[in-house]
Amino acid sequence: MGAMELYDVMRTTFAAREFTDDPLPDEVLYRILDNARFSPSGGNRQGAHVVVVRDDLAKQRIAELGEPTVRRYVAQKSAGEMPWNPVHPTTVPQAVIDSTPVPASFVEPIRTAPAVLVVSVDLTAVAAIDQDLDRVGVVSGASVYPLVWNILLAARQEGFGGTITSMAVLQEPAVRELLGLPQTHAVAAVVPIGKPVRQLTRLRRQPVEEFVTVDRFDGPPLHS
C-alpha cells in the first residue's frame, strides 16, 4: 500500500480482533519492528523485548492462560462493575466468575493471528518513580507501551492490524516458562497481528474538549 499521512494512520488504527487467512511475512514484520523501535524509553535504556510467537500450540496456550482473567472481566461487566479496577474491588462471587463463559472475541484473535507478539520489559531497566505511592504503579509502562503502540501504527501503515491484550499477564509465571522469559522481565502486552477482516475508519473517541483542560483539572477546556 502507498504511504499514509501520519494523522490518517493515527485516526484509523483501531483494535483489530478478526483476521483473514493472509500471512504476515517475516520481511513485513521486520519492517514494522524496524520502524517501531524508535519509540522512547526511560533513559533510552530500551529494556523491552518482543517474542514473535507463530507456533500454533504456543498461541493456543497463551489464549488459554488468559481465560481465568477474561471470566472475571466479563462477570464484572455483566454486574455493572468496572473490570479489574484498582479503586473499586469486585463484589462478584468467585463461583459466578468461574461459571462465566469466555467470549470468543477475547481468545480467538490470539489463536488465529499469523503472529502474536509477546512484549515484555526488563524491570532492571526501568525507573519506577511511582513505586512507593499508595496506588497501583503505572510509570514503568512508559518504557514499553510507546513501543507497543508504534508497532500497531506501523502495522496499520503496512495494511495489517492488531490489538493490545493483557489477559494472559495475570498468569505471567506460566507465560515466562512457556517462552523462556528471564525472571526480571514483566509481561506488558500480548499483541496479535494479522490482516484485518475489515478496516474501520470512523473510531469513537471523546473530543479534545472532554478531557483536556487548561492550568487545572477543573480548568476551562482547551479549544481550537
C-alpha positions in Angstrom: 0.0 0.0 0.0 1.1 3.6 -0.5 2.4 5.7 2.3 -0.3 7.2 4.5 -0.3 10.6 6.2 0.7 10.3 9.9 -2.6 11.8 11.1 -4.5 9.3 8.9 -2.7 6.4 10.5 -3.3 7.8 14.0 -7.0 8.3 13.3 -7.6 4.8 11.7 -5.5 2.5 13.9 -8.2 0.5 15.6 -8.3 -2.6 17.8 -8.3 -5.3 15.2 -9.5 -8.7 16.5 -10.7 -10.5 13.4 -8.1 -11.6 10.8 -8.1 -13.1 7.3 -6.0 -16.1 6.4 -3.4 -13.8 4.8 0.1 -14.4 6.2 2.3 -11.8 7.8 5.6 -12.3 6.1 8.8 -12.0 8.1 10.0 -9.2 5.9 6.9 -7.1 6.6 7.0 -7.9 10.3 10.7 -6.9 10.4 9.9 -3.6 8.7 7.2 -2.9 11.2 9.5 -3.6 14.1 12.5 -1.8 12.4 10.4 1.4 12.4 8.6 0.9 15.7 12.0 0.5 17.6 12.4 4.3 17.5 9.9 4.7 20.3 11.2 6.4 23.5 12.0 4.6 26.8 13.2 5.8 30.2 16.9 6.9 29.9 16.9 5.4 26.4 17.6 2.1 28.2 15.4 0.1 25.7 14.6 -2.7 28.1 11.7 -4.1 26.0 11.8 -7.5 24.3 9.5 -8.9 21.7 8.9 -12.6 21.3 7.2 -13.4 17.9 5.0 -16.4 18.5 4.0 -18.2 15.3 3.7 -21.8 16.8 0.0 -22.8 16.9 0.3 -24.7 20.1 2.0 -21.8 21.8 -0.6 -19.4 20.6 -3.3 -21.8 21.9 -1.6 -22.0 25.3 -1.3 -18.2 25.6 -5.1 -17.9 24.8 -5.9 -20.5 27.4 -3.8 -18.7 30.0 -5.9 -15.6 29.6 -9.2 -17.3 30.2 -9.5 -17.0 34.0 -8.8 -13.3 33.7 -11.4 -13.0 31.0 -14.0 -14.7 33.1 -13.7 -12.2 35.9 -13.6 -9.3 33.3 -16.9 -10.4 31.7 -18.6 -11.3 35.0 -17.8 -7.8 36.4 -19.0 -6.1 33.3 -22.3 -8.1 33.5 -22.6 -6.9 37.1 -22.2 -3.3 36.1 -18.7 -3.0 37.6 -15.5 -1.6 36.1 -13.5 -4.8 35.4 -10.2 -5.2 37.3 -10.4 -1.7 38.7 -7.8 -0.9 41.3 -10.0 1.6 43.1 -13.3 -0.4 43.3 -12.7 -4.1 44.1 -15.2 -6.6 42.7 -18.2 -7.9 44.6 -18.9 -10.7 42.2 -18.7 -14.1 43.9 -15.9 -16.4 42.7 -18.4 -19.1 41.9 -20.1 -16.7 39.4 -16.8 -15.8 37.9 -15.8 -19.5 37.5 -19.1 -20.2 35.7 -18.9 -17.3 33.3 -18.4 -18.3 29.7 -15.3 -16.9 27.8 -16.4 -14.9 24.7 -14.6 -16.0 21.6 -13.6 -12.3 20.9 -11.2 -12.4 23.8 -9.3 -15.6 22.7 -9.8 -16.1 19.0 -7.5 -13.3 17.9 -4.6 -14.9 19.7 -5.4 -18.3 18.3 -6.0 -17.1 14.7 -3.5 -14.3 14.1 -0.5 -15.3 12.0 1.8 -13.7 14.6 1.4 -13.0 18.3 3.9 -10.6 19.8 4.5 -11.0 23.5 6.1 -7.8 24.7 8.0 -7.7 28.0 10.1 -5.2 29.8 13.2 -5.8 31.9 12.4 -4.4 35.3 16.1 -3.8 36.0 16.0 -1.2 33.2 13.0 0.9 34.3 12.7 3.8 36.7 9.5 3.1 38.6 9.2 6.6 40.0 5.7 5.8 41.5 6.6 2.5 43.2 6.2 4.0 46.7 2.9 5.8 46.2 -0.2 4.3 47.7 -1.7 3.3 44.3 -1.1 0.9 41.5 2.1 1.7 39.6 1.9 3.0 36.0 5.1 4.9 35.3 7.1 1.8 34.3 4.8 1.3 31.3 6.3 4.4 29.7 9.3 2.3 28.9 7.4 -0.3 26.9 3.9 0.9 25.7 5.2 3.6 23.3 6.9 0.7 21.5 3.7 -1.4 21.5 1.7 1.5 20.1 4.4 2.2 17.5 4.1 -1.4 16.4 0.4 -1.0 15.9 0.8 2.3 14.0 3.4 0.6 11.8 1.2 -2.4 11.2 -1.6 0.0 10.1 0.9 1.6 7.7 1.6 -1.8 6.2 -2.1 -2.8 5.8 -2.1 -5.0 8.9 -3.6 -4.5 12.4 -3.8 -5.9 15.9 -4.7 -5.1 19.4 -3.2 -4.7 22.9 -4.3 -7.5 25.1 -3.3 -8.2 28.7 -5.5 -11.1 29.8 -2.5 -13.5 29.9 -0.5 -11.2 32.1 -2.1 -12.5 35.3 -0.5 -15.9 34.5 2.9 -14.3 34.0 4.9 -17.2 35.6 3.3 -19.6 33.1 3.9 -17.3 30.2 7.5 -16.8 31.3 8.0 -20.6 31.4 6.3 -21.1 28.1 8.5 -18.6 26.3 11.7 -18.8 28.3 11.5 -15.2 29.6 14.0 -14.1 32.2 12.8 -13.7 35.8 13.3 -9.9 35.6 11.0 -9.5 32.6 7.4 -8.4 33.2 4.9 -9.2 30.5 3.4 -5.9 29.3 1.2 -6.9 26.4 0.2 -9.8 24.1 -0.4 -8.4 20.6 -2.0 -10.5 17.9 -1.2 -9.1 14.4 -2.7 -10.0 11.1 -4.7 -8.7 8.1 -8.0 -7.3 9.5 -11.2 -8.7 8.0 -12.5 -5.1 7.8 -10.8 -1.7 8.2 -12.5 0.8 10.4 -12.0 4.4 9.6 -14.5 6.1 12.0 -13.3 5.5 15.5 -15.3 6.6 18.6 -13.2 8.8 20.8 -14.2 11.7 23.1 -13.4 15.2 21.7 -10.5 17.2 23.0 -12.8 19.5 25.0 -14.0 16.4 27.0 -10.6 15.5 28.5 -8.2 18.4 28.1 -8.3 21.4 30.5 -6.1 24.5 30.9 -4.0 25.1 34.0 -6.1 22.9 36.4 -8.1 19.7 36.3 -11.2 21.8 36.8 -10.0 24.5 34.4 -11.6 25.5 31.2 -11.4 23.1 28.3 -8.9 23.6 25.5 -10.5 24.9 22.3 -9.0 25.2 18.9 
